[in-house]
Amino acid sequence: MNKRLLACVVGALMLLLSVGTLAANAAEGVQADGQTATSEQQASAASGATQVDPSNTNIDVRVLSPGDNGSVSQTNSATSDATASNSNDTDQDASQSQHGSGGCGCSSSLGIQALGQSASNWQGAFALSAALQLAPHNANGGTAVWSPSMGMGGSTRQTNAADSTARGTNRNDADQFARQYQG
C-alpha cells in the first residue's frame, strides 16, 4: 500500500477517535483524501552519418569531333536520422460528500471516508541510427575517337546512398476517477 495513502487513512482514523465524544451530535463526518502522481521520462536519440573517401569521376574525351556532351550528375550521400519522444498524461479526480440528518433535530452517526489514489509512470524511448559509406565511387568515362560530326554524349546520373532511420516513441495515459458519498 502506498505510504501516503496509509498515512492518510491512519490520520483520518486518529482524527475520528480524538473527536468521537465531541462529535456525538455532528452532522458531518471525517473525510480524508490523498493523491499521488509521479512521472519519469527519458528520451535519447543518437544519429551519425559518415563518408570515408567518397569519389566522383567524369572523363569525356572527343577527338576530331565537334559535338555535344550530355549532362552528368553524380552523388555520394550518407544520411542518418534518429528521433526519440515521450508523451505522458496523468489525470486524477476525487471528491467526497457526506450528508447528515438533514435538520431533523436528532443526532446522526459520524461517518468516515478515506480516499487515496496513486499513479506512477515510467517511460524510456531510445533510438540509434548510423549510416556509413566506405569508399563510395562513381565513374563515368565517355570516349569518341574519329566520331561523326554529330556525335552527342548521353546523360549520366549516378548515385551512392546509405540511409538509416530510427524512431523510439512512447505514449502513456493514467486516468483515475473516484467519488464517495455518504447520506
N, C-alpha and C positions, 0 to 999 in steps of 0.2 A: 504494500500500500504506500502511496506517496507520502512522504514525511509532512508536507504542508497540509494535505488532506487530513491526516491523522491528528495533527496539531489543531486543526480547525474543529474537528469533531470533539476532541478532548476538551478544548476551550469552551465549546457550547455546553457540554455536559457539566463542567465545573461551574459555569455561569448559572445553569439551571439549579444545581444543588445549593449554591450560595444564596440565591434569591427565592428559593422554594417557599419558605414560610412567609416572606413578604409579598409574594405574588399570588396569594390564595384567592384574591378577588380580581386578578388581572384578566383583561380581555384578550391580550396578545401573548404569544409565546416567544420562545427563543429561536432565532434563526442564525445559522452560520453558513457562509458561502465562501468557497475558495476556488481559484482558478490558477492554473499554471500552464504556460505555453513556452516551449523552448524550440528554437530552430537553429540548426547548424548547417552551413552550406560551404562547399568547396568546389570551385571550378578551375581547372588547369588546362591550358592548351599550349602546345609547342609545335612549331612549324619550321621546317628548314628546306631550302632548295639550293642545290649545289651543281655547278657545271665544272668539270675538270677538263681543260684543254679542248674547248669547242673550236671547230674549224669549218669555214665555208670557202670553197674554191670555185672560181668560174674562169675557164680558159676558152676563148673563142678565137680561132685563127682562120683568116681568109687570105689566100694567096692568089694573086692575079684575078681577083673577082670583086667588082663592086657588089654591093648587096646589103641587105638589112639584117641585123641581128635582132632576135626577139628579146623580150624582157626576161630577166632571171630574178627569181625571188627565192632566197634560201633562209631558213630559220633553224636555230637551235634554241630550245627553251626548256627550262625546268621550273615547274610551278608546284607550290605546296600551300595548303590551307588547312588550318585546324581551328575548330570552334568548340568551346565548352560552355554550357549555360545551365543555370538552375532557376526554377520558379517554385516558390513555396508560399502557400497561404495557410494560416492557422486562424480559424474563427471560433470563438466561444461565446455562448449566450446562456445566461442563467437568471432565473427570477424565482422569488418565493413570495407567498402570500398566506397570511393567517387571518381568520375571521373569528371574533369572539362570540359572545352570546347574543349580540345584537340589541342590547339595551333592555333586556327583559328584567333586569334587577337581580338576577340570580348569578352566582359565581360560575365561572367556566373553568374547565381544566386547562392547565398550562401545557402547550404543545411544543415540541422540539422539531426543528427542521435542520438538517445538515446536508449541504450540497457541496460536492467537490468535483472538479474537472482537471484533467491533466492531458496535455497534448505535446508530444515530442516528435520532432522530425530531424533526420539527418540525411543529407544528400551529398554525393560526390560525383562529379562529372569530369572525366579525364579524356583528352583527345591528343593524339600524337600523329603527325603527318610528316613524311620526308620524301623528297624526290631527289634523285641523284643521276647525273649523266656523266659517264666516264668516256672521254674522248669521242663525243659525237662528231660526225664528219659528213659534210655534203660536198659533192664534187660534180662539176658539170664541165665537160670538155667537148667542144664542137670544132671540127676542122673541115674546111672546104678548100681543097687544092685543085687548081685548074677547073674550077666550077664555072657553070654558065653565068652570064652576066645578071641573071635574075635570081641568083641564089639568096634565100632568106632563111635565117635561123629560126627555129621554133621557140615557143615559150617554155620555160622550165620553172617548176616550183618544187622545192624540196623542203621537207620538214622532219626534224627530230624532236620529239617532245617526251617529257617524263612528267606526269601529273599525279598528284597524291592529295586526297581529301580525307579528313577525319572529323566526325561530329560526335559529341557527347552531350546528351540533354537529359534533364530530369524535370518532372512536374509532380508536385505533391500537394494535396489538399487534405487538411484535417479539420473537419467541421464538427462542433459539438453543440447540442442544444438541450437544456434541462429546465423543467418547470416543476415547482412544488406548490401545492395548495392545501391548506387545512381549513375546514369550516366547522 
